[in-house]
Amino acid sequence: MVKDSNISDISEEEVSQNSEGILEIPSEITLSDLANLMNVNAVELIKEFMRNGYMLAINDVIEFDVALPVAKIFGYSLDLADKRDSMNLKSAVLSEGSDDEKGEIRPPIVTILGHVDHGKTTLLDNIRNSNVVAGEAGNITQHIGAYQVEYNGSKITFLDTPGHQAFSSMRARGAHLTDIIIIVIAADDGIMPQTLEAIAHAKSSNVPIIVAINKIDHAAADQEKVKRQLSENDLLIEEWGGDVICVGISALNGDGINDLLENILVVAEISDLKTKALIGSKGIVLEAKTDKRKGILASVIVENGVFQIGDHLVVGTKKNKLRAMFDDSGKSILEAFPSTPVEILGLSALPNAGDSIYATNDEKIMEQIIKENDTDDDSYKLSEIHSGIESSDIRSINLIIKTDVQGSLEPVRSSLEGLNTEDTRVTIIHSASGGISESDVLLAAASDAMILGFNTPLEPGALTLATQSNVKLKSYNIIYQLLDDITNIMKGLADPVYEDVIEGHATVRAVFDIGKGTSVAGFYVNDGKITNESIVHIFRDQKKLFEGDIHTLKHLKDDVKEVKTGFEGGLTVNGFNDYIEGDVIEAHNTVVVEY
Ligand code: GDP
């Protein structure tokens, strides 16, 4: 996947004619290098790949197997230059690492949440800098979404994108990566709105909480006040007879941080964190990006088993090979164990954060995983998961309530709770005063909740995010209307209302005839996204030419569910083939806007 590549920028370079017709190439080669080696115009080569079903740009990396048939069309046979090296490496690693890691104790994975400026980043930096894993000191730290430290001989993994956005969007995707949540509260500021949101996230995900009261070095620090506020929010600390561990720290000068790390290990011990007994190894994608030279780099946390160089990788129904792996200090490693964050090379399509990724050295297991992923349909279907209503006998609906002023919270809460009957139940996940924000939407997505606003505005971005993640969101000015609607939902009487929304725009950058009268439009997404379920409206000079369904949506060679802003893809549309460069594709979709 290449951002902002421009096909017209290709500069042709003269290369000498190969007399033999046999080219030795590495297992991966960029399209421009291959064009140069074969002495063909890169645009011609791009078109030929397109005819073979691959959407490629000039700087894309091509695997040997993909290049082989296309090179043949230009009269070249290809041979693998580093064939022997890569085979030796693979067998060495595979024979070494057959240990079974099932049911083994694994390091805890920790997320740090809290209000802005309360010191999350400072804490993450401090822990990392003063506790690097033995042997790694001196290496330049890499930000790969998570890092691991060693304390008293035990490892701890920290997710290093602080804040509940990252945390809840992972949860919304079904990835439950976090074992322990640290809620950072600045001692000079006390509990603030985002602290409450963080507490709601932690509670709704049933993950143990450790409270870190930060900035105890600050002149205005008041730890007692924070403890009091905690108790007012149902978090009674151990010192006061409760079960919440609370540690005073200074992320700035390091005071109390060892105490915090010790407590993390204690909670991990109590939680008895073990790998699950699964065949094959599994990880979760934290983030992914395309590097112009290296190709796709994905940060992954290993959940189960061992990831080894040479393994088959499966994401969804796509298979690749694990070509290289780096730890959080950028060091190349051959294998990675549970709870370890690694950056991996080898995927041919950009995965999404939260995707499951499987690794195995056994081809049969790989085929099995692909088959299961295909039928399982464990893909990301928020629309189904977040229906908000359970299908059991008890009808239950999760709600997030936002009101204009603190004073109206309690009446709205208690009226809603008053709707509870023997077989219907309202669960209020979070309630606060203020506008409906993106983080409310994320919390709703993560906890199957619907958002109710009472006399309160929508903050920028919240509606878009709610639409994208199929979170139901409604605002009211009159309380009985709110109660009526919820009553109707509880009774299951109300029908959903659908609305047509524009999800994105793309520009056609190239058109390819693939025979039988079918044209592929090579496009670039300018904003939003195009999904394989989009209805596309095709515009030329602001006039609509056509409206219809997408037949195929590809990124590179793969069928994909969506292509996002800044990326390229190729599509065919049922019943339309007459694209020209510059046509605008507007992607529409139908979403549920209310019950
Ligand atoms: P975040 O928004 O939660 O990630 O907060 P930051 O880590 O960026 O910290 C916000 C500000 O608080 C920065 O100016 C930090 O230097 C400061 N800060 C963080 N921890 C401490 C601390 O323990 N003591 C004091 N005095 N300041 C701190």
Residues whose N, C-alpha, C, O or C-beta is under 5 A from the ligand:
A	BS01	GDP	H115 V116 D117 H118 G119 K120 T121 T122 L123 N214 K215 I216 D217 H218 I249 S250 A251 L252
